[in-house]
Amino acid sequence: MPQDPIRTPLRAHLPNTLLPHSTDAAEASSSTADLAASVAMISIGNLAQASTQSTAWTTMSTPPSMNSDALRPHTFNDTGNRLKKGSKASRKVTDLSLYNELWDRVIYDVDTLWESFDDIAVPADLHDGSRWSGWPESTLERRVLKWFFEEIHPLIQETPAALGCTIQYVSSGNLVIKNGDANRKGDLIVRCCRPGQDARTYWDQVRVVGELKSNPDKDGRDRTFIQLANYMRELFGTQPQRCWAFGFTLCVSLMRIFRFDRSGAVGSTAIDIHEQPSRFLGAMKFFLTPDAEAIGFDPTIRWNPRYTVGWNSLDTVVDVVYDPTVHFVNRSLPKPLPEPFIVADNQKYRICPSFIVRRYAIATRGTVCWRARPFDQPDGSPWVYVIKDQWRAAERDQEGDFLARIAPGAVGLPDYIWHTDVRSGPTGSVMDVAGHVRKGFDHGAQDRGRTSIRPLTDTSRNLYHTTADCIRLQNRVKTRLIMSPLGYPLLSFTSYRHLLLALRDAVLGHRHMYMERNIVHRDVSLNNILLHPQQGTAATFPYGFLIDFDFAIDRARQEPSGADFITGTFRYMSIDVLTGQMSQPHSPIQDLESFYYVLLDIAIHYDERGALRTPKPLPTIFTGLNTDADHDLRRFAASQKLMYLEQELFMSDVYPTFNDTAKQQLWWVADSWCELIDRSRSNRRTRRRVMDRDGLPVMLPAQRQRDEDIRKMYDEVLRILDRGIARLRE
């Protein structure tokens, strides 16, 4: 195989006019640029110390928020690139991330939340009219739990559920709940189980979590709430079909109920369980309900568990809301359980209960993808569709609106089937947080954006807000999309040639969406490029395709969406996006840079079989989330990527971190692509000044990048990939 001199051919033949000559954000007013940078760059390390005094932003950037999804870049999927045992992120790290994620997203002292529960009569022998008779003198957690199980639990009893299951309270104690993303345990949990089940508890069967504190001063504190939020993150990650999840805190005798959803959480007023024993019993009884919809599961996902397990044939066959906790604990039954299903466009689709994709976070899109097939297909038939549910920000466009524009047979893109905003209930109302989950709850005037983040301490109450504080609701709408084919993770490539072919197809798909359909993707990442199940021949397609147009935007749109989080995936963000100082809307130039970082990520962190390398290579161009707290995470990441565009530094520092096979087979593509990005940035930094009427130099305003310039960038990237493919002839 011939070895090209490093970069020499590319440097010699790339035109100087490859990209437009436009000004950058440094030419905006210094105050606006500095403000945009300060707002756009909040890292995990310095999160609690951020003290920005305003939440204004430039017209070309979206105000960012890093949620707990960001803790595990590209490890949250149930695919080959997910860490085998989850992230196991430490409490210190997840606490700060959740604190940021839920900042200005929590409403306290909502008395109407108690109306969800019926009061229960209290036996006179257990309560003397002023306090519970058997209440322990010591309020240590184990003492309170002993009191609960001896005196309270018999009053509410375990509740029968479908398929012979029981819903019960159990104490987690020192036992870490299994199958979680991180090592977490709750104090008092409600789970679904089968009679005689052993003491092990899995997050898949947990329905409600409670946190107990032996100090009443812990009530309403940030630390207590965030500890509960850690458990809710696990519930939403393990059971992503949830619309909401209940949790509660009991700080000695002060109790609060919290209902978490994809926009944050609503917390009740605090009650003293001695003074309001009936209300306390009513809530604890409600948490044992077998009603899957009442406990938070999606009412549009249904099943019929009676049919398969051989119940009395006289029983009425009724479709009910799918309960994944019941499904989980009955997975070992000798007869197969019925598969859940959804109805779309008057057609039924069976869905596989195991997920293709799910996310570990709370206030986020909550994306979950299932394998699916037509309902009338026999058991064992292949899964041919992907059903994708997510809670999109109400301000954002529907992904399905973009995919519906794909031309039939377009290379590098999925086939669109159907999409909608999900509706439920007798009136068919849209399933959103504001109406469906919070039932039109008044959040106040909502006349301001997110406030500056203050430090998280052991005594802070920074998350404590009431409706009088006018917290802005980030409303989210549940959206459902059906598409095909059922692709494979990019890391399932069979050779580096296969990898480059898939990347080429994805770039072609990206080009089609932009040049033919006016759509910019804005979130190119490793997980958003899939391998096509039907691989082409040496001269034909398909090999790969681009998915996940959640953050896509029509290029005709100039204004920001209004959603208060940054677009993209941290590891693959371009330098311009990381700095937050783009003077123009997001364009394919930034996305083509993200494609490059996907290739680098694979060459550095994975071997030629797509497996994570052990031991890990030393960090260079990719900034870890454990970056020194003195550095701002996004600014530091941008400076690292910018520094390694320089040829000698790239070859001396980045290239040696490639795995051995990649050093031989991918170096030319990576180096050539790096040079292309460097050249394009140089051209875009070229500035023009003219004389004004007073004879003074002034900067011309920035011009939009021309289609011709972007087309040339596409052509150069595809040329590099084609040459790289040709160098790896089989």
ROMARGU-972724 format. One line per 5 residues: for each residue x, y, z of C-alpha. Coordinates in nm, 2 decimals. Layout:
X/Y/Z ~ ... .
This chain:
0.00/0.00/0.00 ~ 0.15/0.33/-0.10 ~ 0.23/0.57/0.18 ~ 0.14/0.94/0.11 ~ 0.37/1.20/0.26 .
0.19/1.34/0.56 ~ -0.06/1.61/0.45 ~ 0.16/1.73/0.16 ~ -0.08/1.64/-0.12 ~ -0.37/1.79/0.07 .
-0.19/2.11/0.15 ~ -0.08/2.14/-0.21 ~ -0.42/2.09/-0.37 ~ -0.68/2.24/-0.14 ~ -0.81/2.58/-0.28 .
-0.77/2.89/-0.07 ~ -1.13/2.98/-0.14 ~ -1.27/2.66/0.01 ~ -1.48/2.84/0.26 ~ -1.64/3.18/0.29 .
-1.46/3.48/0.44 ~ -1.67/3.58/0.73 ~ -1.63/3.75/1.06 ~ -1.64/3.55/1.38 ~ -1.81/3.63/1.71 .
-1.52/3.82/1.84 ~ -1.64/4.11/1.63 ~ -1.96/4.13/1.82 ~ -1.97/4.36/2.12 ~ -1.72/4.25/2.38 .
-1.99/4.25/2.65 ~ -2.22/4.03/2.45 ~ -1.94/3.79/2.36 ~ -1.81/3.76/2.71 ~ -2.16/3.71/2.85 .
-2.24/3.44/2.59 ~ -1.91/3.26/2.68 ~ -1.97/3.28/3.05 ~ -2.32/3.15/3.02 ~ -2.23/2.88/2.77 .
-1.95/2.73/2.97 ~ -2.05/2.57/3.30 ~ -1.84/2.26/3.39 ~ -1.91/1.99/3.63 ~ -1.60/2.09/3.83 .
-1.69/2.46/3.88 ~ -2.07/2.42/3.86 ~ -2.14/2.51/4.21 ~ -1.92/2.82/4.20 ~ -2.07/2.97/3.89 .
-2.18/3.33/3.95 ~ -2.30/3.47/3.62 ~ -2.53/3.76/3.69 ~ -2.75/3.73/3.38 ~ -2.89/3.47/3.15 .
-2.88/3.67/2.83 ~ -2.73/3.50/2.52 ~ -2.63/3.58/2.17 ~ -2.89/3.55/1.89 ~ -2.69/3.26/1.74 .
-2.64/3.04/2.04 ~ -2.88/2.84/2.26 ~ -2.84/2.90/2.64 ~ -2.69/2.57/2.77 ~ -2.76/2.33/3.05 .
-2.56/2.02/3.12 ~ -2.77/1.74/3.26 ~ -2.68/1.41/3.41 ~ -2.68/1.26/3.06 ~ -2.35/1.44/3.01 .
-2.18/1.24/3.28 ~ -2.17/0.94/3.05 ~ -2.10/1.06/2.70 ~ -2.20/0.78/2.47 ~ -2.22/0.51/2.73 .
-2.60/0.53/2.80 ~ -2.70/0.31/2.51 ~ -2.78/-0.06/2.53 ~ -2.53/-0.12/2.25 ~ -2.18/-0.24/2.22 .
-2.04/0.10/2.32 ~ -2.21/0.10/2.66 ~ -1.99/0.04/2.96 ~ -2.06/-0.32/3.08 ~ -2.14/-0.21/3.43 .
-2.28/0.14/3.37 ~ -2.10/0.45/3.47 ~ -2.09/0.39/3.84 ~ -2.05/0.77/3.87 ~ -1.97/0.89/4.22 .
-2.22/1.07/4.43 ~ -2.01/1.39/4.43 ~ -2.02/1.40/4.05 ~ -2.38/1.31/4.00 ~ -2.50/1.54/4.28 .
-2.35/1.84/4.11 ~ -2.48/1.74/3.77 ~ -2.83/1.68/3.90 ~ -2.81/2.01/4.09 ~ -2.74/2.19/3.76 .
-3.00/1.98/3.57 ~ -3.27/2.06/3.82 ~ -3.18/2.42/3.89 ~ -3.49/2.64/3.86 ~ -3.68/2.32/3.78 .
-3.83/2.24/4.13 ~ -4.15/2.38/4.28 ~ -4.20/2.33/4.66 ~ -4.50/2.37/4.89 ~ -4.77/2.26/4.65 .
-5.04/2.16/4.88 ~ -5.27/2.03/4.60 ~ -5.02/1.74/4.55 ~ -5.17/1.58/4.86 ~ -5.51/1.57/4.68 .
-5.38/1.27/4.48 ~ -5.42/1.05/4.80 ~ -5.72/0.96/5.00 ~ -5.71/0.99/5.38 ~ -5.72/0.67/5.57 .
-5.88/0.62/5.92 ~ -5.62/0.57/6.19 ~ -5.68/0.31/6.46 ~ -5.72/0.46/6.81 ~ -5.47/0.21/6.96 .
-5.19/0.33/6.74 ~ -5.24/0.71/6.76 ~ -5.33/0.90/7.08 ~ -5.47/1.20/6.91 ~ -5.14/1.39/6.91 .
-4.87/1.14/6.80 ~ -4.82/0.78/6.70 ~ -4.81/0.57/7.01 ~ -4.52/0.35/6.91 ~ -4.30/0.62/6.77 .
-3.94/0.55/6.87 ~ -3.75/0.77/7.11 ~ -3.45/0.75/6.88 ~ -3.52/0.87/6.53 ~ -3.23/0.69/6.37 .
-3.32/0.54/6.03 ~ -3.33/0.18/6.15 ~ -3.56/0.27/6.44 ~ -3.81/0.45/6.23 ~ -3.80/0.17/5.97 .
-3.87/-0.09/6.25 ~ -4.17/0.12/6.37 ~ -4.30/0.15/6.01 ~ -4.29/-0.23/5.94 ~ -4.43/-0.33/6.28 .
-4.71/-0.08/6.31 ~ -4.78/0.11/5.98 ~ -4.72/-0.16/5.72 ~ -5.00/-0.39/5.86 ~ -5.25/-0.11/5.82 .
-5.18/-0.07/5.44 ~ -5.08/-0.42/5.35 ~ -4.93/-0.55/5.04 ~ -5.14/-0.51/4.72 ~ -5.21/-0.79/4.47 .
-5.11/-0.71/4.11 ~ -5.13/-0.88/3.77 ~ -4.98/-1.22/3.71 ~ -4.98/-1.32/4.07 ~ -4.74/-1.04/4.17 .
-4.74/-0.84/4.49 ~ -4.65/-0.48/4.54 ~ -4.48/-0.43/4.87 ~ -4.26/-0.20/5.08 ~ -3.90/-0.32/5.15 .
-3.61/-0.16/5.33 ~ -3.30/-0.14/5.11 ~ -3.07/-0.11/5.41 ~ -2.71/-0.15/5.30 ~ -2.81/-0.35/4.99 .
-2.73/-0.16/4.67 ~ -3.02/-0.19/4.43 ~ -2.91/-0.39/4.13 ~ -2.91/-0.32/3.75 ~ -2.86/0.05/3.81 .
-2.64/0.29/3.63 ~ -2.46/0.39/3.95 ~ -2.43/0.24/4.29 ~ -2.74/0.37/4.48 ~ -2.97/0.25/4.75 .
-3.29/0.39/4.88 ~ -3.40/0.38/5.25 ~ -3.76/0.26/5.19 ~ -3.88/0.15/4.85 ~ -4.19/0.01/4.69 .
-4.13/-0.28/4.46 ~ -4.32/-0.53/4.25 ~ -4.23/-0.89/4.33 ~ -4.35/-1.25/4.32 ~ -4.43/-1.44/4.64 .
-4.12/-1.60/4.78 ~ -3.89/-1.38/4.59 ~ -3.55/-1.33/4.76 ~ -3.42/-1.01/4.91 ~ -3.25/-0.89/4.60 .
-3.41/-0.58/4.45 ~ -3.35/-0.45/4.09 ~ -3.43/-0.10/3.97 ~ -3.65/-0.26/3.70 ~ -3.90/-0.36/3.97 .
-3.89/-0.04/4.19 ~ -4.20/0.18/4.18 ~ -4.15/0.44/4.45 ~ -3.84/0.55/4.66 ~ -3.83/0.72/5.00 .
-3.54/0.89/5.17 ~ -3.53/0.90/5.55 ~ -3.34/1.15/5.76 ~ -3.29/1.15/6.14 ~ -3.26/1.53/6.15 .
-3.57/1.75/6.09 ~ -3.35/2.03/5.97 ~ -3.28/1.82/5.66 ~ -3.63/1.89/5.53 ~ -3.63/2.12/5.23 .
-3.25/2.12/5.19 ~ -3.08/2.08/4.86 ~ -2.88/1.79/4.97 ~ -3.18/1.59/5.07 ~ -3.36/1.66/4.75 .
-3.06/1.58/4.53 ~ -3.02/1.25/4.71 ~ -3.38/1.16/4.63 ~ -3.32/1.29/4.27 ~ -3.03/1.03/4.24 .
-3.29/0.75/4.28 ~ -3.53/0.92/4.04 ~ -3.26/0.93/3.78 ~ -3.22/0.55/3.82 ~ -3.60/0.50/3.78 .
-3.62/0.71/3.47 ~ -3.31/0.54/3.32 ~ -3.43/0.19/3.40 ~ -3.80/0.26/3.32 ~ -3.79/0.52/3.05 .
-4.15/0.48/2.95 ~ -4.25/0.67/3.27 ~ -4.44/1.00/3.24 ~ -4.36/1.07/3.61 ~ -4.22/0.90/3.92 .
-4.31/0.95/4.29 ~ -4.06/0.99/4.57 ~ -4.09/1.11/4.93 ~ -3.87/1.23/5.21 ~ -3.93/1.17/5.58 .
-3.71/1.39/5.80 ~ -3.79/1.25/6.14 ~ -4.17/1.32/6.13 ~ -4.17/1.58/5.85 ~ -4.29/1.43/5.52 .
-4.29/1.57/5.17 ~ -4.41/1.40/4.85 ~ -4.23/1.47/4.52 ~ -4.35/1.40/4.17 ~ -4.06/1.40/3.92 .
-4.11/1.44/3.55 ~ -3.92/1.53/3.24 ~ -3.93/1.91/3.32 ~ -3.81/1.88/3.68 ~ -4.01/1.81/4.00 .
-4.31/1.93/4.21 ~ -4.28/1.90/4.58 ~ -4.57/1.91/4.83 ~ -4.60/2.11/5.15 ~ -4.44/1.94/5.45 .
-4.67/1.76/5.69 ~ -4.60/1.63/6.04 ~ -4.71/1.27/6.03 ~ -4.81/1.29/6.40 ~ -5.04/1.59/6.33 .
-5.18/1.45/6.00 ~ -5.17/1.07/6.04 ~ -5.46/1.01/5.80 ~ -5.29/1.20/5.52 ~ -4.97/1.01/5.59 .
-5.14/0.67/5.57 ~ -5.32/0.77/5.25 ~ -5.00/0.85/5.07 ~ -4.83/0.53/5.19 ~ -5.13/0.33/5.08 .
-5.14/0.50/4.74 ~ -4.78/0.41/4.66 ~ -4.89/0.04/4.67 ~ -5.14/0.09/4.39 ~ -5.13/-0.16/4.11 .
-5.26/0.11/3.87 ~ -4.97/0.14/3.63 ~ -5.10/0.48/3.49 ~ -5.15/0.63/3.84 ~ -4.79/0.54/3.93 .
-4.66/0.71/3.62 ~ -4.64/0.47/3.33 ~ -4.74/0.57/2.97 ~ -5.11/0.49/2.92 ~ -5.06/0.46/2.54 .
-4.83/0.16/2.58 ~ -5.05/-0.14/2.65 ~ -5.06/-0.52/2.69 ~ -5.28/-0.80/2.79 ~ -5.11/-1.02/3.05 .
-5.40/-1.25/3.11 ~ -5.40/-1.40/2.76 ~ -5.06/-1.58/2.78 ~ -5.05/-1.71/3.13 ~ -5.36/-1.93/3.11 .
-5.60/-1.75/3.33 ~ -5.96/-1.87/3.35 ~ -6.10/-1.85/3.00 ~ -6.42/-1.68/3.13 ~ -6.22/-1.38/3.24 .
-6.27/-1.08/3.02 ~ -5.97/-1.01/2.80 ~ -5.89/-0.64/2.85 ~ -5.60/-0.43/2.72 ~ -5.44/-0.25/3.01 .
-5.16/-0.01/3.06 ~ -4.83/-0.19/3.03 ~ -4.65/-0.23/3.37 ~ -4.28/-0.30/3.31 ~ -4.23/-0.39/3.68 .
-4.48/-0.68/3.65 ~ -4.31/-0.79/3.33 ~ -3.97/-0.79/3.48 ~ -4.05/-1.00/3.78 ~ -4.24/-1.25/3.56 .
-3.97/-1.29/3.30 ~ -3.89/-1.64/3.41 ~ -4.24/-1.78/3.37 ~ -4.25/-2.10/3.15 ~ -4.49/-1.94/2.91 .
-4.38/-1.63/2.72 ~ -4.53/-1.30/2.84 ~ -4.73/-1.09/2.59 ~ -4.54/-0.82/2.43 ~ -4.65/-0.46/2.48 .
-4.79/-0.27/2.19 ~ -4.88/0.08/2.07 ~ -5.13/0.20/1.81 ~ -5.01/0.43/1.54 ~ -5.21/0.56/1.24 .
-5.48/0.30/1.33 ~ -5.22/0.02/1.31 ~ -5.09/-0.19/1.60 ~ -4.72/-0.25/1.65 ~ -4.57/-0.49/1.90 .
-4.26/-0.36/2.07 ~ -3.97/-0.56/2.23 ~ -3.96/-0.48/2.60 ~ -3.58/-0.44/2.60 ~ -3.45/-0.11/2.49 .
-3.22/-0.02/2.20 ~ -3.16/0.33/2.35 ~ -3.24/0.49/2.69 ~ -3.10/0.78/2.88 ~ -3.01/0.83/3.25 .
-3.14/1.18/3.33 ~ -3.45/1.35/3.46 ~ -3.51/1.69/3.30 ~ -3.43/1.58/2.95 ~ -3.58/1.44/2.63 .
-3.59/1.10/2.80 ~ -3.53/0.93/2.46 ~ -3.62/0.56/2.44 ~ -3.61/0.34/2.13 ~ -3.77/0.00/2.09 .
-3.76/-0.27/1.82 ~ -4.10/-0.32/1.67 ~ -4.30/-0.53/1.42 ~ -4.66/-0.54/1.30 ~ -4.90/-0.67/1.56 .
-5.03/-0.95/1.35 ~ -4.69/-1.10/1.28 ~ -4.63/-1.44/1.46 ~ -4.40/-1.47/1.76 ~ -4.04/-1.49/1.65 .
-4.09/-1.27/1.35 ~ -3.80/-1.03/1.29 ~ -3.81/-0.68/1.43 ~ -3.82/-0.45/1.14 ~ -3.90/-0.11/1.28 .
-3.77/0.13/1.54 ~ -4.02/0.32/1.76 ~ -3.87/0.62/1.92 ~ -4.04/0.81/2.21 ~ -3.91/1.13/2.36 .
-4.02/1.43/2.55 ~ -3.91/1.71/2.32 ~ -3.89/2.07/2.44 ~ -4.21/2.24/2.33 ~ -4.01/2.51/2.15 .
-3.83/2.26/1.93 ~ -3.95/2.12/1.60 ~ -4.06/1.75/1.58 ~ -3.79/1.52/1.45 ~ -4.05/1.35/1.24 .
-4.12/1.67/1.05 ~ -3.76/1.66/0.93 ~ -3.75/1.29/0.85 ~ -4.07/1.32/0.65 ~ -3.88/1.53/0.40 .
-3.63/1.25/0.31 ~ -3.65/1.16/-0.05 ~ -3.73/0.79/-0.11 ~ -3.41/0.58/-0.14 ~ -3.19/0.86/-0.02 .
-2.85/0.72/0.08 ~ -2.73/0.75/0.44 ~ -3.07/0.82/0.60 ~ -3.35/0.61/0.76 ~ -3.68/0.54/0.60 .
-3.96/0.75/0.76 ~ -4.28/0.56/0.85 ~ -4.49/0.78/1.08 ~ -4.48/1.03/1.36 ~ -4.70/1.23/1.59 .
-4.73/1.42/1.92 ~ -4.87/1.15/2.15 ~ -5.23/1.19/2.27 ~ -5.41/1.01/2.55 ~ -5.73/1.02/2.76 .
-6.09/1.03/2.65 ~ -6.04/1.37/2.49 ~ -5.72/1.28/2.31 ~ -5.53/1.57/2.46 ~ -5.16/1.61/2.39 .
-4.94/1.43/2.64 ~ -4.72/1.71/2.77 ~ -4.58/1.80/3.11 ~ -4.79/2.12/3.15 ~ -5.13/1.95/3.08 .
-5.10/1.58/3.11 ~ -4.85/1.54/3.40 ~ -4.90/1.86/3.60 ~ -5.26/1.91/3.50 ~ -5.23/2.28/3.43 .
-5.06/2.36/3.75 ~ -4.99/2.73/3.79 ~ -4.61/2.79/3.79 ~ -4.64/3.17/3.85 ~ -4.59/3.45/3.61 .
-4.30/3.27/3.43 ~ -4.15/3.60/3.33 ~ -3.78/3.51/3.36 ~ -3.53/3.26/3.25 ~ -3.30/3.05/3.45 .
-3.11/3.23/3.73 ~ -2.74/3.21/3.81 ~ -2.64/2.89/3.99 ~ -2.54/2.93/4.35 ~ -2.32/2.69/4.55 .
-2.45/2.36/4.67 ~ -2.38/2.32/5.04 ~ -2.50/2.10/5.33 ~ -2.74/2.37/5.44 ~ -2.84/2.54/5.12 .
-3.20/2.58/5.00 ~ -3.12/2.72/4.66 ~ -3.36/2.48/4.49 ~ -3.64/2.57/4.72 ~ -3.89/2.78/4.52 .
-4.26/2.83/4.54 ~ -4.50/2.95/4.27 ~ -4.45/3.30/4.41 ~ -4.09/3.28/4.27 ~ -4.22/3.25/3.91 .
-4.02/2.95/3.81 ~ -4.04/2.91/3.43 ~ -4.17/2.58/3.32 ~ -3.97/2.41/3.04 ~ -4.27/2.23/2.90 .
-4.21/1.91/2.71 ~ -4.43/1.72/2.47 ~ -4.42/1.34/2.42 ~ -4.35/1.26/2.06 ~ -4.35/0.92/1.89 .
-4.17/0.83/1.57 ~ -4.16/0.51/1.36 ~ -3.88/0.45/1.12 ~ -3.67/0.17/0.97 ~ -3.43/-0.01/0.92 .
-3.32/-0.16/1.25 ~ -2.95/-0.06/1.22 ~ -2.64/-0.18/1.42 ~ -2.41/0.03/1.63 ~ -2.13/0.19/1.44 .
-1.88/0.01/1.66 ~ -2.00/-0.32/1.51 ~ -1.80/-0.24/1.20 ~ -1.61/-0.54/1.06 ~ -1.31/-0.35/0.93 .
-1.18/0.00/0.91 ~ -1.28/0.00/0.54 ~ -1.64/-0.08/0.66 ~ -1.62/0.20/0.91 ~ -1.51/0.46/0.64 .
-1.79/0.34/0.41 ~ -2.05/0.39/0.68 ~ -1.91/0.74/0.76 ~ -1.92/0.82/0.39 ~ -2.28/0.72/0.36 .
-2.37/0.92/0.67 ~ -2.20/1.23/0.52 ~ -2.40/1.18/0.20 ~ -2.72/1.16/0.40 ~ -2.62/1.48/0.59 .
-2.55/1.65/0.26 ~ -2.89/1.54/0.12 ~ -3.07/1.68/0.41 ~ -2.89/2.02/0.39 ~ -2.86/2.07/0.01 .
-3.20/1.92/-0.09 ~ -3.41/1.97/0.22 ~ -3.27/2.27/0.40 ~ -3.20/2.09/0.72 ~ -2.89/2.10/0.95 .
-2.85/1.80/1.18 ~ -2.65/1.97/1.47 ~ -2.58/1.66/1.67 ~ -2.34/1.43/1.48 ~ -2.20/1.17/1.72 .
-2.09/0.81/1.74 ~ -2.43/0.69/1.85 ~ -2.61/0.88/1.58 ~ -2.44/0.69/1.30 ~ -2.56/0.34/1.24 .
-2.45/0.05/1.02 ~ -2.71/-0.06/0.77 ~ -2.83/-0.42/0.82 ~ -2.80/-0.48/0.44 ~ -2.44/-0.41/0.35 .
-2.37/-0.30/0.00 ~ -2.11/-0.43/-0.24 ~ -1.78/-0.26/-0.32 ~ -1.95/-0.03/-0.56 ~ -2.30/0.01/-0.42 .
-2.47/0.13/-0.11 ~ -2.58/0.11/0.17 ~ -2.33/0.08/0.46 ~ -2.44/0.34/0.71 ~ -2.70/0.60/0.79 .
-2.74/0.91/1.00 ~ -3.02/0.92/1.27 ~ -3.14/1.14/1.55 ~ -3.26/1.47/1.41 ~ -3.38/1.58/1.75 .
-3.17/1.90/1.74 ~ -3.20/1.96/1.37 ~ -3.31/2.30/1.24 ~ -3.43/2.44/0.92 ~ -3.15/2.66/0.78 .
-3.40/2.93/0.70 ~ -3.46/2.99/1.07 ~ -3.26/3.27/1.22 ~ -3.38/3.30/1.58 ~ -3.29/3.06/1.86 .
-3.54/2.80/1.96 ~ -3.60/2.92/2.32 ~ -3.50/2.59/2.46 ~ -3.25/2.64/2.74 ~ -2.99/2.38/2.67 .
-2.70/2.36/2.43 ~ -2.74/2.14/2.12 ~ -2.50/1.86/2.04 ~ -2.30/1.59/2.23 ~ -2.01/1.72/2.43 .
-1.73/1.49/2.30 ~ -1.81/1.56/1.93 ~ -1.89/1.93/1.95 ~ -1.70/2.15/1.71 ~ -1.47/2.42/1.83 .
-1.72/2.69/1.73 ~ -2.00/2.52/1.92 ~ -1.79/2.47/2.23 ~ -1.69/2.83/2.25 ~ -2.05/2.95/2.20 .
-1.92/3.24/1.99 ~ -2.06/3.16/1.65 ~ -2.16/3.47/1.45 ~ -2.37/3.27/1.22 ~ -2.63/2.99/1.27 .
-2.50/2.63/1.31 ~ -2.40/2.51/0.96 ~ -2.28/2.18/0.80 ~ -1.92/2.31/0.86 ~ -1.96/2.24/1.23 .
-2.12/1.91/1.17 ~ -1.85/1.79/0.93 ~ -1.60/1.87/1.21 ~ -1.81/1.65/1.44 ~ -1.78/1.36/1.19 .
-1.41/1.40/1.22 ~ -1.42/1.37/1.60 ~ -1.63/1.05/1.57 ~ -1.35/0.90/1.36 ~ -1.08/1.01/1.61 .
-1.28/0.88/1.90 ~ -1.29/0.53/1.75 ~ -0.93/0.54/1.64 ~ -0.82/0.64/1.99 ~ -1.05/0.47/2.24 .
-1.15/0.15/2.05 ~ -0.96/-0.13/1.88 ~ -1.01/-0.25/1.52 ~ -1.30/-0.47/1.64 ~ -1.49/-0.18/1.80 .
-1.41/-0.28/2.16 ~ -1.30/-0.04/2.43 ~ -0.92/-0.04/2.47 ~ -0.77/-0.17/2.79 ~ -0.58/0.01/2.93 .
-0.72/0.34/2.82 ~ -0.49/0.56/2.61 ~ -0.36/0.88/2.77 ~ -0.60/1.18/2.71 ~ -0.51/1.43/2.44 .
-0.77/1.59/2.22 ~ -1.08/1.47/2.41 ~ -1.14/1.64/2.74 ~ -1.26/1.42/3.02 ~ -1.54/1.52/3.26 .
-1.30/1.50/3.55 ~ -1.11/1.80/3.41 ~ -0.94/2.02/3.67 ~ -1.20/2.24/3.84 ~ -0.99/2.55/3.76 .
-1.07/2.50/3.40 ~ -1.40/2.57/3.24 ~ -1.50/2.24/3.08 ~ -1.62/2.37/2.74 ~ -1.36/2.64/2.70 .
-1.09/2.39/2.79 ~ -1.22/2.13/2.55 ~ -1.23/2.39/2.27 ~ -0.87/2.50/2.34 ~ -0.76/2.13/2.33 .
-0.92/2.07/1.99 ~ -0.79/2.40/1.85 ~ -0.44/2.33/1.97 ~ -0.43/1.98/1.80 ~ -0.53/2.12/1.46 .
-0.16/2.21/1.44 ~ 0.01/1.94/1.23 ~ 0.32/1.87/1.44 ~ 0.12/1.86/1.77 ~ -0.13/1.63/1.61 .
0.13/1.39/1.49 ~ 0.34/1.40/1.81 ~ 0.06/1.39/2.06 ~ -0.27/1.26/1.92 ~ -0.15/1.01/1.65 .
0.05/0.80/1.91 ~ -0.27/0.74/2.11 ~ -0.43/0.56/1.81 ~ -0.45/0.19/1.85 ~ -0.18/0.01/1.65 .
-0.40/-0.09/1.35 ~ -0.55/0.25/1.33 ~ -0.20/0.40/1.31 ~ -0.15/0.21/0.99 ~ -0.49/0.23/0.83 .
-0.66/0.55/0.95 ~ -0.37/0.79/0.99 ~ -0.40/0.94/0.64 ~ -0.77/1.01/0.66 ~ -0.75/1.16/1.01 .
-0.45/1.38/0.93 ~ -0.60/1.49/0.60 ~ -0.93/1.57/0.76 ~ -0.76/1.76/1.04 ~ -0.58/1.97/0.79 .
-0.91/2.04/0.61 ~ -1.06/2.17/0.93 ~ -0.76/2.38/1.01 ~ -0.77/2.53/0.66 ~ -1.14/2.60/0.68 .
-1.10/2.78/1.01 ~ -0.82/2.99/0.87 ~ -1.03/3.09/0.57 ~ -1.32/3.18/0.79 ~ -1.10/3.39/1.01 .
-1.00/3.61/0.72 ~ -1.15/3.95/0.78 ~ -1.22/4.24/0.55 ~ -1.22/4.60/0.65 ~ -1.32/4.90/0.45 .
-1.29/5.27/0.50 ~ -1.60/5.46/0.63 ~ -1.69/5.81/0.52 ~ -1.45/5.95/0.77 ~ -1.16/5.75/0.64 .
-1.15/5.51/0.93 ~ -1.13/5.13/0.89 ~ -1.45/4.94/0.98 ~ -1.52/4.57/0.97 ~ -1.77/4.45/0.72 .
-2.06/4.26/0.87 ~ -2.05/3.88/0.87 ~ -2.20/3.71/0.57 ~ -2.39/3.38/0.56 ~ -2.19/3.10/0.43 .
-2.27/3.04/0.07 ~ -2.40/2.70/-0.05 ~ -2.12/2.68/-0.30 ~ -1.86/2.71/-0.02 ~ -2.05/2.44/0.19 .
-2.08/2.22/-0.11 ~ -1.70/2.24/-0.16 ~ -1.65/2.14/0.20 ~ -1.88/1.83/0.15 ~ -1.68/1.74/-0.16 .
-1.35/1.76/0.02 ~ -1.46/1.55/0.31 ~ -1.61/1.29/0.07 ~ -1.29/1.29/-0.13 ~ -1.08/1.22/0.18 .
-1.31/0.93/0.28 ~ -1.31/0.79/-0.08 ~ -0.93/0.80/-0.09 ~ -0.91/0.64/0.25 ~ -1.15/0.36/0.14 .
-0.94/0.31/-0.18 ~ -0.63/0.27/0.03 ~ -0.79/-0.01/0.22 ~ -0.89/-0.23/-0.08 ~ -0.99/-0.58/0.03 .
